[in-house]
Amino acid sequence: MLVWHLTCWFLVLVARESEVFMKNPVLFYGAILVAVVALALAVYYIIPGIYHPLTTTPPLASHPTHAVAFFILAVICVIAAR
């Protein structure tokens, strides 16, 4: 019973916080836009054979470190948009 009560309290708290975030549409749409761009850059940097700027290694090679960094940025932006 106590676990159920705490779970319901947590859900109400999360719902209240999400209402506060949704009152700022600039933050929501901005985070979604950055997430889409970061996801596109993650895919771009994982494909070999395409010139990749901002790299110190051969620019035509695949760069998984850059891809993972941009993917993590996309995940952070999606979480911020919530």
VOLUM-50581 format. One record per atom (N, C-alpha, C, CB): residue number from 1; residue in one letter; x, y, z; atom name. Coordinates in pm, 1 decimal. Glycine has a CB too. Example, Ala and Ser with C-alpha at 12.3 -4.5 7.8 and 13.67 -1.06 7.14 Angstrom:
2
{1, 'A', {1319.0, -569.0, 780.0}, 'N'}
{1, 'A', {1230.0, -450.0, 780.0}, 'CA'}
{1, 'A', {1320.0, -330.0, 780.0}, 'C'}
{1, 'A', {1130.8, -447.3, 904.6}, 'CB'}
{2, 'S', {1285.0, -225.0, 708.0}, 'N'}
{2, 'S', {1367.0, -106.0, 714.0}, 'CA'}
{2, 'S', {1290.0, 3.0, 787.0}, 'C'}
{2, 'S', {1408.4, -59.8, 572.5}, 'CB'}
This chain:
82
{1, 'M', {82.0, -119.0, 0.0}, 'N'}
{1, 'M', {0.0, 0.0, 0.0}, 'CA'}
{1, 'M', {86.8, 125.9, 0.0}, 'C'}
{1, 'M', {-93.5, -0.5, 120.4}, 'CB'}
{2, 'L', {193.0, 122.5, 78.3}, 'N'}
{2, 'L', {281.5, 237.3, 84.6}, 'CA'}
{2, 'L', {351.9, 259.3, -49.1}, 'C'}
{2, 'L', {384.0, 219.1, 196.3}, 'CB'}
{3, 'V', {391.7, 149.2, -113.4}, 'N'}
{3, 'V', {458.5, 160.9, -243.5}, 'CA'}
{3, 'V', {363.3, 221.4, -346.4}, 'C'}
{3, 'V', {509.1, 22.6, -291.8}, 'CB'}
{4, 'W', {238.0, 177.7, -345.2}, 'N'}
{4, 'W', {138.6, 232.1, -437.7}, 'CA'}
{4, 'W', {118.3, 381.1, -414.6}, 'C'}
{4, 'W', {5.5, 158.0, -422.8}, 'CB'}
{5, 'H', {112.7, 422.4, -288.7}, 'N'}
{5, 'H', {93.5, 562.8, -256.0}, 'CA'}
{5, 'H', {213.0, 645.6, -303.6}, 'C'}
{5, 'H', {72.6, 580.3, -104.6}, 'CB'}
{6, 'L', {334.0, 595.9, -281.5}, 'N'}
{6, 'L', {452.8, 668.1, -325.6}, 'CA'}
{6, 'L', {460.9, 675.1, -478.0}, 'C'}
{6, 'L', {578.3, 601.9, -269.6}, 'CB'}
{7, 'T', {419.0, 568.0, -544.6}, 'N'}
{7, 'T', {419.8, 567.9, -690.9}, 'CA'}
{7, 'T', {321.3, 670.6, -745.3}, 'C'}
{7, 'T', {385.9, 428.0, -745.1}, 'CB'}
{8, 'C', {202.7, 676.3, -689.2}, 'N'}
{8, 'C', {103.1, 774.5, -733.5}, 'CA'}
{8, 'C', {151.5, 916.5, -707.2}, 'C'}
{8, 'C', {-31.4, 750.7, -662.8}, 'CB'}
{9, 'W', {215.1, 938.1, -592.3}, 'N'}
{9, 'W', {267.5, 1070.0, -559.6}, 'CA'}
{9, 'W', {375.2, 1110.6, -659.4}, 'C'}
{9, 'W', {323.4, 1071.9, -416.7}, 'CB'}
{10, 'F', {461.9, 1015.5, -695.5}, 'N'}
{10, 'F', {567.4, 1044.1, -792.5}, 'CA'}
{10, 'F', {508.3, 1078.6, -928.9}, 'C'}
{10, 'F', {662.6, 924.3, -804.8}, 'CB'}
{11, 'L', {406.0, 1005.9, -972.6}, 'N'}
{11, 'L', {343.7, 1033.4, -1102.1}, 'CA'}
{11, 'L', {278.2, 1170.9, -1104.2}, 'C'}
{11, 'L', {240.4, 926.1, -1135.1}, 'CB'}
{12, 'V', {217.1, 1210.2, -994.5}, 'N'}
{12, 'V', {156.9, 1343.1, -986.5}, 'CA'}
{12, 'V', {264.6, 1450.3, -991.4}, 'C'}
{12, 'V', {73.2, 1357.2, -858.2}, 'CB'}
{13, 'L', {376.3, 1425.9, -922.7}, 'N'}
{13, 'L', {486.7, 1521.3, -924.0}, 'CA'}
{13, 'L', {545.1, 1536.8, -1063.9}, 'C'}
{13, 'L', {595.4, 1477.5, -826.5}, 'CB'}
{14, 'V', {563.8, 1425.6, -1134.8}, 'N'}
{14, 'V', {616.7, 1430.5, -1272.0}, 'CA'}
{14, 'V', {518.1, 1501.3, -1364.3}, 'C'}
{14, 'V', {646.0, 1287.7, -1324.6}, 'CB'}
{15, 'A', {390.0, 1477.6, -1347.8}, 'N'}
{15, 'A', {289.3, 1542.9, -1430.6}, 'CA'}
{15, 'A', {290.7, 1694.0, -1408.8}, 'C'}
{15, 'A', {150.2, 1486.1, -1400.2}, 'CB'}
{16, 'R', {305.7, 1735.7, -1283.7}, 'N'}
{16, 'R', {312.0, 1879.4, -1255.9}, 'CA'}
{16, 'R', {435.3, 1942.1, -1317.5}, 'C'}
{16, 'R', {310.8, 1904.9, -1105.8}, 'CB'}
{17, 'E', {549.4, 1873.5, -1309.9}, 'N'}
{17, 'E', {671.4, 1926.7, -1368.6}, 'CA'}
{17, 'E', {661.5, 1934.1, -1520.6}, 'C'}
{17, 'E', {790.7, 1841.4, -1328.0}, 'CB'}
{18, 'S', {597.8, 1835.3, -1583.0}, 'N'}
{18, 'S', {586.0, 1838.3, -1728.8}, 'CA'}
{18, 'S', {493.4, 1950.8, -1774.2}, 'C'}
{18, 'S', {534.6, 1703.7, -1780.9}, 'CB'}
{19, 'E', {395.2, 1986.2, -1691.9}, 'N'}
{19, 'E', {309.8, 2099.3, -1726.5}, 'CA'}
{19, 'E', {389.4, 2227.9, -1727.5}, 'C'}
{19, 'E', {193.0, 2110.7, -1629.1}, 'CB'}
{20, 'V', {484.1, 2240.6, -1636.4}, 'N'}
{20, 'V', {566.9, 2360.7, -1631.3}, 'CA'}
{20, 'V', {653.4, 2368.8, -1756.1}, 'C'}
{20, 'V', {654.8, 2361.8, -1504.2}, 'CB'}
{21, 'F', {710.5, 2256.4, -1799.3}, 'N'}
{21, 'F', {795.1, 2258.2, -1917.2}, 'CA'}
{21, 'F', {714.7, 2284.6, -2043.9}, 'C'}
{21, 'F', {869.9, 2127.2, -1929.7}, 'CB'}
{22, 'M', {594.9, 2234.0, -2050.1}, 'N'}
{22, 'M', {515.9, 2251.9, -2171.2}, 'CA'}
{22, 'M', {463.7, 2395.3, -2184.3}, 'C'}
{22, 'M', {399.4, 2153.7, -2172.3}, 'CB'}
{23, 'K', {472.8, 2474.9, -2078.1}, 'N'}
{23, 'K', {431.3, 2613.6, -2089.3}, 'CA'}
{23, 'K', {533.5, 2697.6, -2164.4}, 'C'}
{23, 'K', {407.6, 2671.9, -1952.2}, 'CB'}
{24, 'N', {651.3, 2640.4, -2190.0}, 'N'}
{24, 'N', {754.3, 2710.7, -2264.4}, 'CA'}
{24, 'N', {776.8, 2638.8, -2397.7}, 'C'}
{24, 'N', {886.6, 2719.3, -2182.2}, 'CB'}
{25, 'P', {703.0, 2676.4, -2501.2}, 'N'}
{25, 'P', {715.3, 2605.2, -2629.1}, 'CA'}
{25, 'P', {849.9, 2627.5, -2698.1}, 'C'}
{25, 'P', {604.3, 2648.1, -2721.8}, 'CB'}
{26, 'V', {917.5, 2737.2, -2667.2}, 'N'}
{26, 'V', {1048.1, 2762.3, -2729.5}, 'CA'}
{26, 'V', {1148.0, 2656.6, -2685.1}, 'C'}
{26, 'V', {1100.1, 2903.8, -2693.8}, 'CB'}
{27, 'L', {1147.1, 2622.3, -2557.6}, 'N'}
{27, 'L', {1236.0, 2518.7, -2506.9}, 'CA'}
{27, 'L', {1202.9, 2383.7, -2570.2}, 'C'}
{27, 'L', {1226.3, 2509.8, -2354.1}, 'CB'}
{28, 'F', {1075.9, 2352.3, -2580.8}, 'N'}
{28, 'F', {1033.2, 2224.7, -2637.6}, 'CA'}
{28, 'F', {1075.8, 2212.2, -2783.7}, 'C'}
{28, 'F', {881.6, 2209.3, -2625.6}, 'CB'}
{29, 'Y', {1036.8, 2309.5, -2865.9}, 'N'}
{29, 'Y', {1067.9, 2301.5, -3009.1}, 'CA'}
{29, 'Y', {1217.0, 2319.2, -3036.3}, 'C'}
{29, 'Y', {989.0, 2406.9, -3085.8}, 'CB'}
{30, 'G', {1283.8, 2401.3, -2956.7}, 'N'}
{30, 'G', {1428.1, 2416.8, -2972.4}, 'CA'}
{30, 'G', {1503.1, 2289.5, -2941.5}, 'C'}
{30, 'G', {1478.4, 2527.3, -2884.0}, 'CB'}
{31, 'A', {1462.4, 2220.3, -2834.3}, 'N'}
{31, 'A', {1527.6, 2094.4, -2798.7}, 'CA'}
{31, 'A', {1501.5, 1987.6, -2904.1}, 'C'}
{31, 'A', {1479.3, 2046.0, -2661.8}, 'CB'}
{32, 'I', {1381.8, 1983.3, -2957.6}, 'N'}
{32, 'I', {1350.9, 1886.2, -3062.3}, 'CA'}
{32, 'I', {1431.7, 1916.5, -3188.6}, 'C'}
{32, 'I', {1199.8, 1886.6, -3093.8}, 'CB'}
{33, 'L', {1444.8, 2042.9, -3224.1}, 'N'}
{33, 'L', {1522.8, 2081.1, -3342.3}, 'CA'}
{33, 'L', {1670.1, 2042.5, -3326.0}, 'C'}
{33, 'L', {1510.6, 2232.5, -3367.8}, 'CB'}
{34, 'V', {1727.2, 2071.6, -3209.8}, 'N'}
{34, 'V', {1866.7, 2035.2, -3185.1}, 'CA'}
{34, 'V', {1883.2, 1883.7, -3184.6}, 'C'}
{34, 'V', {1915.3, 2094.5, -3051.7}, 'CB'}
{35, 'A', {1785.2, 1810.9, -3131.8}, 'N'}
{35, 'A', {1792.0, 1664.6, -3129.7}, 'CA'}
{35, 'A', {1791.5, 1607.7, -3271.5}, 'C'}
{35, 'A', {1674.6, 1606.6, -3049.3}, 'CB'}
{36, 'V', {1710.5, 1662.1, -3359.0}, 'N'}
{36, 'V', {1704.5, 1613.1, -3496.8}, 'CA'}
{36, 'V', {1835.6, 1642.1, -3569.1}, 'C'}
{36, 'V', {1586.2, 1677.5, -3572.5}, 'CB'}
{37, 'V', {1890.2, 1762.2, -3549.4}, 'N'}
{37, 'V', {2017.3, 1797.1, -3613.5}, 'CA'}
{37, 'V', {2129.6, 1709.6, -3558.8}, 'C'}
{37, 'V', {2050.4, 1946.7, -3591.8}, 'CB'}
{38, 'A', {2132.8, 1687.9, -3427.5}, 'N'}
{38, 'A', {2236.6, 1604.2, -3367.7}, 'CA'}
{38, 'A', {2225.6, 1460.0, -3416.0}, 'C'}
{38, 'A', {2227.7, 1609.3, -3214.8}, 'CB'}
{39, 'L', {2104.6, 1409.5, -3431.2}, 'N'}
{39, 'L', {2087.0, 1273.9, -3481.9}, 'CA'}
{39, 'L', {2133.7, 1263.7, -3627.6}, 'C'}
{39, 'L', {1939.5, 1231.1, -3469.9}, 'CB'}
{40, 'A', {2105.5, 1365.3, -3707.5}, 'N'}
{40, 'A', {2152.7, 1365.2, -3846.5}, 'CA'}
{40, 'A', {2305.5, 1370.7, -3851.9}, 'C'}
{40, 'A', {2092.5, 1484.6, -3924.1}, 'CB'}
{41, 'L', {2367.5, 1449.2, -3764.1}, 'N'}
{41, 'L', {2513.4, 1455.1, -3760.2}, 'CA'}
{41, 'L', {2573.8, 1324.4, -3711.4}, 'C'}
{41, 'L', {2559.0, 1569.3, -3671.2}, 'CB'}
{42, 'A', {2505.7, 1255.5, -3620.3}, 'N'}
{42, 'A', {2554.3, 1125.2, -3574.2}, 'CA'}
{42, 'A', {2557.8, 1025.9, -3689.6}, 'C'}
{42, 'A', {2465.6, 1071.2, -3460.1}, 'CB'}
{43, 'V', {2453.3, 1024.5, -3769.7}, 'N'}
{43, 'V', {2449.8, 935.4, -3886.2}, 'CA'}
{43, 'V', {2555.5, 978.3, -3988.2}, 'C'}
{43, 'V', {2308.6, 935.5, -3951.2}, 'CB'}
{44, 'Y', {2572.4, 1108.3, -4006.8}, 'N'}
{44, 'Y', {2669.9, 1160.7, -4102.2}, 'CA'}
{44, 'Y', {2812.3, 1118.7, -4065.5}, 'C'}
{44, 'Y', {2660.4, 1313.1, -4108.7}, 'CB'}
{45, 'Y', {2847.8, 1127.5, -3937.5}, 'N'}
{45, 'Y', {2984.2, 1095.4, -3895.6}, 'CA'}
{45, 'Y', {3010.7, 945.1, -3888.9}, 'C'}
{45, 'Y', {3011.8, 1157.2, -3760.9}, 'CB'}
{46, 'I', {2910.0, 861.4, -3889.9}, 'N'}
{46, 'I', {2932.2, 716.3, -3884.8}, 'CA'}
{46, 'I', {2953.1, 658.4, -4024.4}, 'C'}
{46, 'I', {2813.6, 646.5, -3816.6}, 'CB'}
{47, 'I', {2911.1, 730.5, -4130.4}, 'N'}
{47, 'I', {2923.0, 680.5, -4267.1}, 'CA'}
{47, 'I', {3064.4, 705.5, -4319.1}, 'C'}
{47, 'I', {2818.3, 747.7, -4359.7}, 'CB'}
{48, 'P', {3136.9, 600.4, -4358.0}, 'N'}
{48, 'P', {3271.6, 622.0, -4413.9}, 'CA'}
{48, 'P', {3264.2, 663.0, -4560.6}, 'C'}
{48, 'P', {3357.2, 494.4, -4399.4}, 'CB'}
{49, 'G', {3370.9, 728.3, -4607.2}, 'N'}
{49, 'G', {3377.8, 766.8, -4747.4}, 'CA'}
{49, 'G', {3326.9, 906.1, -4777.1}, 'C'}
{49, 'G', {3302.1, 670.5, -4827.9}, 'CB'}
{50, 'I', {3270.5, 974.6, -4678.6}, 'N'}
{50, 'I', {3222.2, 1111.6, -4694.2}, 'CA'}
{50, 'I', {3318.9, 1202.4, -4618.7}, 'C'}
{50, 'I', {3074.0, 1127.9, -4641.2}, 'CB'}
{51, 'Y', {3347.8, 1319.0, -4674.1}, 'N'}
{51, 'Y', {3438.1, 1411.5, -4606.5}, 'CA'}
{51, 'Y', {3374.2, 1460.3, -4476.9}, 'C'}
{51, 'Y', {3473.3, 1531.0, -4698.4}, 'CB'}
{52, 'H', {3445.9, 1441.2, -4365.3}, 'N'}
{52, 'H', {3398.2, 1482.5, -4233.2}, 'CA'}
{52, 'H', {3484.9, 1597.2, -4181.3}, 'C'}
{52, 'H', {3400.1, 1362.7, -4133.5}, 'CB'}
{53, 'P', {3431.5, 1716.6, -4177.1}, 'N'}
{53, 'P', {3508.6, 1827.2, -4119.3}, 'CA'}
{53, 'P', {3518.1, 1811.1, -3967.6}, 'C'}
{53, 'P', {3444.1, 1963.8, -4155.2}, 'CB'}
{54, 'L', {3599.1, 1890.6, -3906.2}, 'N'}
{54, 'L', {3618.1, 1891.8, -3760.3}, 'CA'}
{54, 'L', {3679.0, 1762.5, -3707.6}, 'C'}
{54, 'L', {3485.6, 1916.5, -3691.0}, 'CB'}
{55, 'T', {3758.4, 1694.6, -3789.4}, 'N'}
{55, 'T', {3826.7, 1574.0, -3744.3}, 'CA'}
{55, 'T', {3976.5, 1590.0, -3764.1}, 'C'}
{55, 'T', {3774.9, 1449.6, -3819.7}, 'CB'}
{56, 'T', {4054.0, 1523.2, -3678.4}, 'N'}
{56, 'T', {4199.3, 1529.0, -3691.5}, 'CA'}
{56, 'T', {4254.8, 1404.2, -3759.4}, 'C'}
{56, 'T', {4263.8, 1546.5, -3554.8}, 'CB'}
{57, 'T', {4176.9, 1298.7, -3761.9}, 'N'}
{57, 'T', {4217.6, 1175.8, -3829.5}, 'CA'}
{57, 'T', {4176.4, 1185.5, -3976.0}, 'C'}
{57, 'T', {4154.3, 1049.8, -3761.4}, 'CB'}
{58, 'P', {4200.8, 1084.5, -4056.2}, 'N'}
{58, 'P', {4160.8, 1092.7, -4198.8}, 'CA'}
{58, 'P', {4013.6, 1132.0, -4212.8}, 'C'}
{58, 'P', {4185.6, 957.2, -4270.0}, 'CB'}
{59, 'P', {3987.0, 1237.3, -4287.4}, 'N'}
{59, 'P', {3849.8, 1288.0, -4295.6}, 'CA'}
{59, 'P', {3752.8, 1197.7, -4370.0}, 'C'}
{59, 'P', {3850.7, 1420.4, -4360.9}, 'CB'}
{60, 'L', {3802.3, 1098.8, -4443.0}, 'N'}
{60, 'L', {3712.1, 1009.0, -4515.2}, 'CA'}
{60, 'L', {3679.6, 882.8, -4437.4}, 'C'}
{60, 'L', {3772.3, 971.8, -4647.6}, 'CB'}
{61, 'A', {3736.7, 867.0, -4318.9}, 'N'}
{61, 'A', {3711.4, 747.7, -4237.7}, 'CA'}
{61, 'A', {3585.4, 767.3, -4153.7}, 'C'}
{61, 'A', {3832.9, 716.6, -4146.6}, 'CB'}
{62, 'S', {3536.0, 657.1, -4099.6}, 'N'}
{62, 'S', {3422.5, 663.5, -4007.9}, 'CA'}
{62, 'S', {3471.2, 712.9, -3871.9}, 'C'}
{62, 'S', {3353.1, 524.4, -3994.9}, 'CB'}
{63, 'H', {3391.7, 793.0, -3805.4}, 'N'}
{63, 'H', {3429.7, 850.0, -3676.2}, 'CA'}
{63, 'H', {3324.1, 815.3, -3571.7}, 'C'}
{63, 'H', {3447.6, 1003.7, -3686.6}, 'CB'}
{64, 'P', {3336.7, 697.2, -3510.7}, 'N'}
{64, 'P', {3235.5, 655.3, -3414.6}, 'CA'}
{64, 'P', {3232.1, 742.4, -3288.4}, 'C'}
{64, 'P', {3259.4, 512.0, -3376.0}, 'CB'}
{65, 'T', {3343.6, 802.0, -3250.7}, 'N'}
{65, 'T', {3343.8, 888.3, -3131.8}, 'CA'}
{65, 'T', {3256.4, 1010.6, -3154.5}, 'C'}
{65, 'T', {3487.4, 931.7, -3096.1}, 'CB'}
{66, 'H', {3268.2, 1071.7, -3270.4}, 'N'}
{66, 'H', {3183.2, 1186.4, -3302.5}, 'CA'}
{66, 'H', {3036.2, 1143.5, -3310.6}, 'C'}
{66, 'H', {3227.7, 1251.4, -3435.8}, 'CB'}
{67, 'A', {3012.8, 1028.0, -3370.1}, 'N'}
{67, 'A', {2875.2, 979.2, -3384.2}, 'CA'}
{67, 'A', {2811.6, 954.8, -3247.7}, 'C'}
{67, 'A', {2872.4, 850.0, -3467.4}, 'CB'}
{68, 'V', {2886.1, 893.7, -3156.9}, 'N'}
{68, 'V', {2832.5, 867.8, -3022.4}, 'CA'}
{68, 'V', {2807.9, 999.0, -2948.8}, 'C'}
{68, 'V', {2929.2, 778.4, -2941.1}, 'CB'}
{69, 'A', {2899.0, 1094.4, -2963.7}, 'N'}
{69, 'A', {2880.9, 1224.2, -2896.8}, 'CA'}
{69, 'A', {2754.5, 1294.6, -2946.5}, 'C'}
{69, 'A', {3004.0, 1314.2, -2920.2}, 'CB'}
{70, 'F', {2732.0, 1294.2, -3076.8}, 'N'}
{70, 'F', {2611.2, 1357.7, -3129.7}, 'CA'}
{70, 'F', {2485.1, 1279.4, -3092.3}, 'C'}
{70, 'F', {2621.1, 1371.0, -3281.7}, 'CB'}
{71, 'F', {2495.4, 1147.1, -3083.6}, 'N'}
{71, 'F', {2379.7, 1067.6, -3041.1}, 'CA'}
{71, 'F', {2345.2, 1097.9, -2895.3}, 'C'}
{71, 'F', {2407.8, 916.3, -3059.4}, 'CB'}
{72, 'I', {2445.2, 1109.3, -2810.3}, 'N'}
{72, 'I', {2420.4, 1143.1, -2669.1}, 'CA'}
{72, 'I', {2359.0, 1281.9, -2658.2}, 'C'}
{72, 'I', {2551.6, 1136.2, -2586.8}, 'CB'}
{73, 'L', {2406.3, 1375.4, -2739.3}, 'N'}
{73, 'L', {2346.9, 1509.2, -2741.0}, 'CA'}
{73, 'L', {2199.6, 1503.1, -2782.7}, 'C'}
{73, 'L', {2425.3, 1601.5, -2836.5}, 'CB'}
{74, 'A', {2167.5, 1418.9, -2879.6}, 'N'}
{74, 'A', {2027.2, 1404.6, -2922.1}, 'CA'}
{74, 'A', {1942.1, 1347.9, -2810.0}, 'C'}
{74, 'A', {2017.0, 1314.3, -3046.2}, 'CB'}
{75, 'V', {1993.1, 1250.6, -2737.7}, 'N'}
{75, 'V', {1917.6, 1191.9, -2625.8}, 'CA'}
{75, 'V', {1896.9, 1295.8, -2516.8}, 'C'}
{75, 'V', {1990.9, 1067.8, -2568.4}, 'CB'}
{76, 'I', {1998.4, 1374.5, -2485.6}, 'N'}
{76, 'I', {1985.2, 1478.0, -2384.5}, 'CA'}
{76, 'I', {1880.0, 1581.8, -2425.9}, 'C'}
{76, 'I', {2120.6, 1545.8, -2360.1}, 'CB'}
{77, 'C', {1876.2, 1616.3, -2552.0}, 'N'}
{77, 'C', {1776.7, 1712.8, -2600.2}, 'CA'}
{77, 'C', {1635.8, 1656.9, -2593.6}, 'C'}
{77, 'C', {1808.3, 1754.4, -2742.7}, 'CB'}
{78, 'V', {1620.1, 1529.1, -2623.3}, 'N'}
{78, 'V', {1487.1, 1468.1, -2612.4}, 'CA'}
{78, 'V', {1441.6, 1465.7, -2467.4}, 'C'}
{78, 'V', {1487.4, 1325.2, -2670.3}, 'CB'}
{79, 'I', {1532.7, 1437.9, -2377.2}, 'N'}
{79, 'I', {1497.9, 1440.6, -2234.0}, 'CA'}
{79, 'I', {1463.3, 1582.5, -2190.9}, 'C'}
{79, 'I', {1614.6, 1385.5, -2147.8}, 'CB'}
{80, 'A', {1537.2, 1680.6, -2240.5}, 'N'}
{80, 'A', {1508.0, 1820.4, -2205.1}, 'CA'}
{80, 'A', {1373.3, 1865.9, -2261.1}, 'C'}
{80, 'A', {1619.3, 1912.5, -2256.6}, 'CB'}
{81, 'A', {1333.1, 1809.5, -2372.9}, 'N'}
{81, 'A', {1205.3, 1847.8, -2432.8}, 'CA'}
{81, 'A', {1086.3, 1793.9, -2354.6}, 'C'}
{81, 'A', {1198.4, 1798.8, -2575.9}, 'CB'}
{82, 'R', {1108.8, 1691.7, -2276.1}, 'N'}
{82, 'R', {999.2, 1637.6, -2195.7}, 'CA'}
{82, 'R', {959.3, 1740.3, -2097.0}, 'C'}
{82, 'R', {1037.7, 1506.9, -2125.2}, 'CB'}
